[in-house]
Amino acid sequence: MPPAPKPEILAAFEAAKGFMPTGEGLALYATAVEAGRLGLPLLEVGTYCGRSTILLADAARAAGVTALTVDHHRGSEEQQPGWEYHDPETVDPEIGLMDTLPTFRRTLHKAGLEEHVVALVGRSPQVAKIWGTPLGLVFIDGGHTDEHATGDYEGWAPHVAEGGLLLIHDVFPDPADEFTGQAPYRVYLRALTSGAFTEVSATDSLRVLRRTGAGI
Ligand SMILES: C[S@@+](CC[C@H](N)C(=O)[O-])C[C@H]1O[C@@H](n2cnc3c(N)ncnc32)[C@H](O)[C@@H]1O
């Protein structure tokens, strides 16, 4: 049986605002527990309101490592006003822009996981450029344009340690199934053809790859 979160952690995940279905969340959790054995930080790109962060944070807590989560907190293209995934509650009324940071902080606090997470507030490529620590896991769940998905891959995949795991969310091989573009699928194919990563598992749109070679 793969490791599963305790009922209270699963309940916090399911109660949190966000996009990840429970089946993928359970796969993310089991993968994060495995990656935690490397004793290195676990990093997520795409915090939003902290739904998936809860699972990474709990796995990090169990492993005695830190979960890192990167987001500028202004939302992706498809989350902006007028788009399909917009949530008016995420808009800061004073400046009229999305700000998911306050909800994220409340989510983590309520789940009792604040001390296991470092939030990196900024643009993913900008943060990646100054990053220097090997990572046990990188979970890419940020922007869905080719520019953003490629930037996340090129910025963070080099930091996945030997034996570490690279996870890509919203991988839709069939164009009929995609709602926000196939950029994550293209990044997944690139990782496989690089020869640096080998597929471990697929759960719905979540792909798990392990670093088995150098490069990206
Ligand atoms: C699909 S949501 C993440 C969902 C979250 N993992 C969950 O479980 O609910 C994507 C997030 O990526 C962030 N994002 C998109 N492009 C980004 C970039 N270039 N740098 C930092 N964050 C980015 C958006 O602000 C948004 O919050």
The ligand as an SDF file (V2000), in Angstrom:
LIG
                    3D

 27 29  0  0  0  0  0  0  0  0999 V2000
   -2.9280   25.7670  -11.4070 C   0  0  0  0  0  0  0  0  0  0  0  0
   -2.4640   26.9510  -10.1890 S   0  0  0  0  0  0  0  0  0  0  0  0
   -1.7080   25.9530   -8.9620 C   0  0  0  0  0  0  0  0  0  0  0  0
   -2.6730   25.0530   -8.2730 C   0  0  0  0  0  0  0  0  0  0  0  0
   -2.2100   24.4760   -6.9530 C   0  0  0  0  0  0  0  0  0  0  0  0
   -1.0100   23.6690   -7.0800 N   0  0  0  0  0  0  0  0  0  0  0  0
   -3.3470   23.6770   -6.3170 C   0  0  0  0  0  0  0  0  0  0  0  0
   -3.1370   22.5160   -5.9280 O   0  0  0  0  0  0  0  0  0  0  0  0
   -4.4460   24.1870   -6.2030 O   0  0  0  0  0  0  0  0  0  0  0  0
   -1.1130   27.7770  -10.9620 C   0  0  0  0  0  0  0  0  0  0  0  0
   -0.4230   28.8370  -10.1280 C   0  0  0  0  0  0  0  0  0  0  0  0
    0.7960   29.1580  -10.7940 O   0  0  0  0  0  0  0  0  0  0  0  0
    1.0760   30.5230  -10.5950 C   0  0  0  0  0  0  0  0  0  0  0  0
    1.9660   30.9650  -11.6700 N   0  0  0  0  0  0  0  0  0  0  0  0
    1.7250   30.9410  -13.0090 C   0  0  0  0  0  0  0  0  0  0  0  0
    2.8030   31.3670  -13.6880 N   0  0  0  0  0  0  0  0  0  0  0  0
    3.7510   31.6470  -12.7630 C   0  0  0  0  0  0  0  0  0  0  0  0
    5.1060   32.1320  -12.8220 C   0  0  0  0  0  0  0  0  0  0  0  0
    5.6920   32.3820  -13.9890 N   0  0  0  0  0  0  0  0  0  0  0  0
    5.7690   32.3150  -11.6720 N   0  0  0  0  0  0  0  0  0  0  0  0
    5.1840   32.0580  -10.4680 C   0  0  0  0  0  0  0  0  0  0  0  0
    3.9210   31.5940  -10.3470 N   0  0  0  0  0  0  0  0  0  0  0  0
    3.2150   31.3910  -11.4760 C   0  0  0  0  0  0  0  0  0  0  0  0
   -0.2740   31.2120  -10.6150 C   0  0  0  0  0  0  0  0  0  0  0  0
   -0.2190   32.4400   -9.9150 O   0  0  0  0  0  0  0  0  0  0  0  0
   -1.1770   30.1490   -9.9570 C   0  0  0  0  0  0  0  0  0  0  0  0
   -1.3970   30.4230   -8.6080 O   0  0  0  0  0  0  0  0  0  0  0  0
  1  2  1  0
  2  3  1  0
  2 10  1  0
  3  4  1  0
  4  5  1  0
  5  6  1  0
  5  7  1  0
  7  8  2  0
  7  9  1  0
 10 11  1  0
 11 12  1  0
 11 26  1  0
 12 13  1  0
 13 14  1  0
 13 24  1  0
 14 15  1  0
 14 23  1  0
 15 16  2  0
 16 17  1  0
 17 18  1  0
 17 23  2  0
 18 19  1  0
 18 20  2  0
 20 21  1  0
 21 22  2  0
 22 23  1  0
 24 25  1  0
 24 26  1  0
 26 27  1  0
M  CHG  2   2   1   9  -1
M  END
$$$$
